[in-house]
Amino acid sequence: MQSKSTSVQSFCADQFILIIFEKNCVMLFPILTFILFFGFVVLVFWQKSDSIKKLNRQLLESKVIITKELKDIRCFCFATGKRNHDFRFNKADVYILEDALFIFGYSEFQNLKWYKCLVILTHREDIYKEQFPTAQIPKLYKLNLHSFNQDVFIEFQTTPGIYSNIEIRLENLSLEDKQLIKI
């Protein structure tokens, strides 16, 4: 008689473990899906940032003469028209050349630089487009070196037509740095 009750208890325990396992699997699936999606998004951002870092290394290794290198410049970006996620950054590494201004825009997360885009402001588009084919080389609309709060105000359009006007304000540049900008 005891063997029958032991087998019944064993059977009930097995069913109970199976029920708990099934419920946890149902709960585990959304968590795993979220983790995989989040990992995919981080991977995409990391690859984009890595490609911009390669352009930064390419600039530093090229034979171009860099007049001044400014790191970790606070900036404000504002885009109107079509949404463009590349221009959502709040800091930039700025390189001033004789005939161009390189702006490597990035956002910081846990002391990591997530580069968003490279903007090259110049009148010699053909030369820089050849060396940096993935960079944004827009036509400059406005450049005000002494804007409100002594910021450098830059306005340009990413594509011809009615799509996106981008405004970038570089904050806290010294008077010496502003005088070096000759676009």
Secondary structure, 3 states (H helix, E strand, C coil): CHHHHHHHHHHHHHHHHHHHHHHHHHHHHHHHHHHHHHHHHHHHHHHHHHHHHHHHHHHHHCCCCEEEEEEEEEEEEEEEECCCHHHCCCEEEEEEECCEEEEEEEEEECCEEEEEEEEEEECCHHHHHHHCCCCECCEEEEEECCCHHHCEEEEEECCCCCCEEEEEEECCCCHHHHHHCCC
